[in-house]
Amino acid sequence: YGNRVHSKEKIDYLKDFTMDLKFSNGETRRVDFLPLLVGRGKEDLKDPDKFIQFGLNHWTLEWYNGIDFAPDFLYRNGQQVAS
């Protein structure tokens, strides 16, 4: 992953807890967030109505309660989407 990747290019919410994230290296990765929602604050996001309350800050995806994930982590946990 040599260069740092950022997810702020584009985010497409698909359904349930799944999103397609376009990274600054041009790749799009599909991320299923449900298995990643473990730990303090993240458990709240298992409520679908709360999960969809997200936006972009200057470098990554962030939820209403301040929870975010490092872009590199999301990249590694996503499956590549054919372009």
Phi, psi and omega in degrees: 000014181000291180275145177295135179255147180236142184265012187277001180297306183196142176229128175241114175284127182264294178189165178048249182240027186246135178222150168261126181244125175264125184262165184294345176274004177093349181277149173248131179238138176267124183243124171266109185281340186308312179291346181269352185272064181235133178114170185303128179087325182285330180301325179301330184283357174287349172278115184305326180293330178275326182300323184282000178270068183235166176201181178257131168264198186289348181221345181200183179282135181220144179261168183306331184264011177090355179290136174213171178231141177298139180305320179299321179296315179296320179300312181294330183267001179260158175259135182296137178256130179296139181267000000 
